[in-house]
Amino acid sequence: MRRRLGTPHEVRRTYVPKRVEDRDSETHGAPAPLGTTVATSLKTMKPLVVVCTDFSGCSEEALVQAAGVAKRDGARLLLLHVSSPPGRRENQARAWDEEAMHTLRSQRRKYFADLSDNDVQYEAIPSSDVAQGICDAAHRNRASLIMVGSHGRTGVVRKLLGSVAENVVRHARCSVWVVRKAPE
């Protein structure tokens, strides 16, 4: 008689330490015990969601949606602002960076106050190509999802200005959630 192991989504749990202090010094750094699967260790990791903001109303809607995702799924968040700094001089770039970080901190307090500091980080990146900067940051941080707001421009205006959200969807290596602001 064959023994059925269960559905493919079932994971057998063996030894997965909760804290580094729980490991004894003899096994620290040793291979995982037999029976430990990759799915077991991946199940304990929290997914990372990169939330892009340009401090507009559309990106605020993406922040609201991201707060819901983080609470529902227990995800970690990276608030990301990618923009080209206004000047090339060092003092102008430093002022831009400080202003962007201050705004990101205030958005963190406003939308994600109930989440722990370990679960919400923020970063401001100067880049001439915003969409590429977003995709690179998501790939570098091994994000599971990118959330980006869309202004919903169409026609000639979209052709002239381009669409950051569209370029992120085209070039990202992970899933992208495009959030549009509700019509007023």
C-alpha positions as CSV (number, residue, x, y, z in Angstrom):
1,M,0.0,0.0,0.0
2,R,1.4,3.4,-1.0
3,R,1.3,6.2,1.5
4,R,-0.1,9.5,0.1
5,L,2.0,12.5,1.0
6,G,-0.8,15.1,0.4
7,T,-1.3,17.9,-1.9
8,P,1.7,19.6,-3.6
9,H,1.1,22.7,-1.5
10,E,1.5,20.9,1.7
11,V,4.8,21.4,3.4
12,R,6.4,19.2,6.0
13,R,7.9,21.1,8.8
14,T,11.0,19.9,10.5
15,Y,13.6,22.2,12.1
16,V,13.4,25.9,11.3
17,P,14.9,28.1,14.0
18,K,12.9,31.2,14.9
19,R,15.8,33.3,16.1
20,V,19.5,33.1,15.7
21,E,19.8,32.7,19.5
22,D,17.8,29.5,19.3
23,R,20.6,27.8,17.3
24,D,23.3,26.1,19.2
25,S,26.9,27.0,18.3
26,E,27.6,23.5,16.9
27,T,24.9,23.7,14.1
28,H,25.2,27.4,13.2
29,G,26.2,27.5,9.6
30,A,25.7,23.8,9.1
31,P,23.4,22.4,6.4
32,A,19.7,22.2,7.2
33,P,18.6,19.0,8.7
34,L,17.2,16.3,6.5
35,G,13.6,16.9,5.5
36,T,13.8,20.6,5.5
37,T,12.6,21.9,2.2
38,V,13.0,25.1,0.3
39,A,9.3,25.7,0.5
40,T,9.6,25.5,4.4
41,S,12.2,28.3,4.5
42,L,10.4,30.4,1.8
43,K,7.1,30.1,3.7
44,T,8.7,31.9,6.7
45,M,10.0,34.8,4.5
46,K,7.8,37.9,4.2
47,P,7.3,39.1,0.6
48,L,8.6,42.5,-0.3
49,V,6.3,45.0,-2.0
50,V,8.0,48.1,-3.6
51,V,5.6,51.0,-3.5
52,C,6.6,53.8,-5.8
53,T,5.6,57.4,-5.0
54,D,6.1,60.7,-6.7
55,F,4.2,62.5,-3.9
56,S,1.1,63.0,-6.2
57,G,-2.5,62.1,-5.5
58,C,-2.2,59.0,-7.7
59,S,0.7,57.7,-5.8
60,E,-1.1,58.3,-2.5
61,E,-3.8,55.9,-3.7
62,A,-1.1,53.3,-4.3
63,L,0.1,53.9,-0.7
64,V,-3.4,53.3,0.6
65,Q,-3.7,50.1,-1.4
66,A,-0.2,49.0,-0.2
67,A,-1.2,49.5,3.5
68,G,-4.1,47.1,2.9
69,V,-1.8,44.5,1.2
70,A,0.8,44.7,4.0
71,K,-1.8,44.3,6.7
72,R,-3.7,41.5,4.9
73,D,-0.6,39.5,3.7
74,G,2.0,40.4,6.2
75,A,4.3,41.9,3.5
76,R,7.3,44.1,4.0
77,L,7.2,47.4,2.2
78,L,9.8,49.6,0.5
79,L,8.6,53.1,-0.2
80,L,10.6,54.2,-3.2
81,H,10.9,57.7,-4.7
82,V,12.9,57.8,-8.0
83,S,13.3,61.2,-9.6
84,S,16.0,63.2,-11.4
85,P,17.4,65.7,-9.0
86,P,16.9,69.4,-10.0
87,G,20.6,70.3,-10.2
88,R,23.9,68.7,-10.9
89,R,25.7,70.5,-8.1
90,E,26.4,68.5,-4.9
91,N,24.6,70.9,-2.5
92,Q,21.4,70.9,-4.7
93,A,21.4,67.1,-4.9
94,R,21.9,66.8,-1.1
95,A,19.0,69.2,-0.6
96,W,16.8,67.2,-2.9
97,D,17.7,64.0,-1.1
98,E,16.9,65.4,2.3
99,E,13.6,66.8,1.2
100,A,12.6,63.5,-0.5
101,M,13.6,61.5,2.6
102,H,11.6,63.9,4.9
103,T,8.5,63.4,2.7
104,L,9.0,59.7,2.7
105,R,9.2,59.6,6.5
106,S,6.0,61.6,6.8
107,Q,4.2,59.2,4.4
108,R,5.5,56.3,6.4
109,R,4.0,57.8,9.6
110,K,0.8,58.7,7.8
111,Y,0.0,55.4,6.0
112,F,2.0,52.7,7.8
113,A,2.1,53.8,11.5
114,D,0.8,50.5,12.7
115,L,3.5,48.5,11.0
116,S,6.9,47.8,12.6
117,D,10.0,49.7,11.5
118,N,11.5,46.4,10.2
119,D,8.5,46.0,7.8
120,V,8.6,49.4,6.3
121,Q,11.7,51.0,4.7
122,Y,12.1,54.0,2.4
123,E,14.6,55.1,-0.2
124,A,15.1,58.0,-2.5
125,I,17.0,57.4,-5.7
126,P,18.2,60.0,-8.2
127,S,17.9,58.7,-11.7
128,S,17.4,60.2,-15.2
129,D,15.2,57.2,-16.2
130,V,12.6,56.8,-13.5
131,A,11.1,53.5,-14.7
132,Q,14.5,51.9,-15.0
133,G,15.4,53.1,-11.5
134,I,12.2,51.5,-10.1
135,C,12.9,48.2,-11.9
136,D,16.5,48.1,-10.8
137,A,15.6,48.8,-7.1
138,A,12.9,46.1,-7.2
139,H,15.3,43.6,-8.7
140,R,18.2,44.5,-6.3
141,N,15.8,44.1,-3.3
142,R,14.2,40.9,-4.7
143,A,10.7,42.3,-4.6
144,S,7.7,40.2,-5.2
145,L,5.5,43.0,-6.3
146,I,5.8,46.6,-7.5
147,M,2.9,49.0,-6.8
148,V,2.8,52.2,-8.9
149,G,0.2,54.9,-9.3
150,S,-1.0,56.0,-12.7
151,H,-2.3,59.4,-13.7
152,G,-4.3,57.8,-16.5
153,R,-3.2,60.2,-19.2
154,T,-4.2,59.4,-22.8
155,G,-3.7,60.6,-26.3
156,V,-1.1,63.3,-27.2
157,V,-0.2,64.1,-23.6
158,R,0.7,60.5,-22.9
159,K,2.8,60.4,-26.1
160,L,4.7,63.5,-25.2
161,L,5.3,62.8,-21.5
162,G,5.4,59.0,-21.6
163,S,4.1,56.7,-19.0
164,V,6.3,55.6,-16.1
165,A,3.8,52.9,-15.1
166,E,3.7,51.5,-18.6
167,N,7.5,51.3,-18.8
168,V,7.7,49.6,-15.4
169,V,5.1,47.0,-16.5
170,R,7.2,46.3,-19.6
171,H,10.6,46.0,-18.0
172,A,10.0,44.7,-14.4
173,R,11.1,41.2,-13.5
174,C,8.3,40.8,-11.0
175,S,4.5,41.4,-10.9
176,V,3.3,45.0,-11.2
177,W,0.1,46.4,-9.7
178,V,-0.9,49.7,-11.4
179,V,-3.2,51.8,-9.2
180,R,-5.4,54.5,-10.6
181,K,-7.0,57.2,-8.6
182,A,-10.8,56.8,-8.3
183,P,-12.7,59.3,-10.5
184,E,-14.0,62.3,-8.5
